[in-house]
Amino acid sequence: MKIIYKIAFLFLGVILLQCTESHDPIGPDHQALILNKSFDSVTVHLDYGKDILINNYAILKFEGVESDSRCPIDAICIWAGNGEVNMVISTDRDKKRFKLNTLLEPRKFVFDDFVIELKALNPAPRSDRPIKPQDYSVDLIIKPAANSGSTSIPVKLIEGNDTDFIKRDMLNVNSLALLRDDLKFNVSYSGGCKDHTIDLYAFKGIQKSNPAQVTLILSHNANGDMCEAYLTKTVSFDLAVLKNYLKSTHGISDKVLLIIHDPSGRPLRDPVIEYNF
């Protein structure tokens, strides 16, 4: 009878272990990284098919190599060649696939508040030793976006009939938030080969309702970028210039409603933000 109980408990333990393992979303040997703005960057090594959990919500996975034309270390080449890797980052609400390169662009990808950059593709190729897909690994530099040179951009004031400054390349606004004078947008766009410029314009003319309404419009200049990587980043705008203008010119000292439009001129899905001074 004791032997039967022991077997039963052992069988139950195996079942519980299997259930526990099946609910691990990123594998039992995953890495985890919490980004802290007090440091500049962290280098992460990922083998083929492995992933890392970033800030307890985003899973970054190395899916393999798309192409590898790097010059073998035992050969002489007129071009260094390029390695292109496939990455995927996923959260509970979203999944984005993107490519990073060793030589060509894009070499980095911006997602929410952090930047992912390809530092190295391993191993180095040899002319006499083909690399199997499962033998590849990558070294990535991951850093907070605040350490990648991003700062709050002052909002620009314009007259209602002076819209030539506005660039109307496609820009998707995923979310926005206002904290004191800082209006923050999380945006996505296609590109990866050129620098993109995103600005925010506010029209000087206001609608004198109660509270008064101010119209703002985003501007996106892709600078002719024809690449197709889908990039996500956070941009911040300082509204202090607008606040001071409203106080001095219109005598507004408490709050206004901000009506926000995307570069095409369409209002955002939730375009009205209450801006308290």
Stockholm file with secondary structure:
# STOCKHOLM 1.0

chainA/1-277         MKIIYKIAFLFLGVILLQCTESHDPIGPDHQALILNKSFDSVTVHLDYGKDILINNYAILKFEGVESDSRCPIDAICIWAGNGEVNMVISTDRDKKRFKLNTLLEPRKFVFDDFVIELKALNPAPRSDRPIKPQDYSVDLIIKPAANSGSTSIPVKLIEGNDTDFIKRDMLNVNSLALLRDDLKFNVSYSGGCKDHTIDLYAFKGIQKSNPAQVTLILSHNANGDMCEAYLTKTVSFDLAVLKNYLKSTHGISDKVLLIIHDPSGRPLRDPVIEYNF
#=GR chainA/1-277 SS CHHHHHHHHHHHHHHHHHHHHHTCTTCTTCEEECCCTTSSCEEEEEETTCEEEETTTEEEEEEEEEEECCCCTTSCCSSCCCEEEEEEEECSSCEEEEEEESSSSCCEEEETTEEEEEEEEESCCBTTBCCCGGGCEEEEEEEEGGGGTCCCEECEEECTTCCTTCCBCCCEEEEEEEETTEEEEEEEEEESSSCCEEEEEEEEEEECSSSCEEEEEEEEECTTCCCCEEEEEEEEEECHHHHHHHHHHHCCCSEEEEEEECTTSCEEEEEEEEEEC
#=GC SS_cons         CHHHHHHHHHHHHHHHHHHHHHTCTTCTTCEEECCCTTSSCEEEEEETTCEEEETTTEEEEEEEEEEECCCCTTSCCSSCCCEEEEEEEECSSCEEEEEEESSSSCCEEEETTEEEEEEEEESCCBTTBCCCGGGCEEEEEEEEGGGGTCCCEECEEECTTCCTTCCBCCCEEEEEEEETTEEEEEEEEEESSSCCEEEEEEEEEEECSSSCEEEEEEEEECTTCCCCEEEEEEEEEECHHHHHHHHHHHCCCSEEEEEEECTTSCEEEEEEEEEEC
//
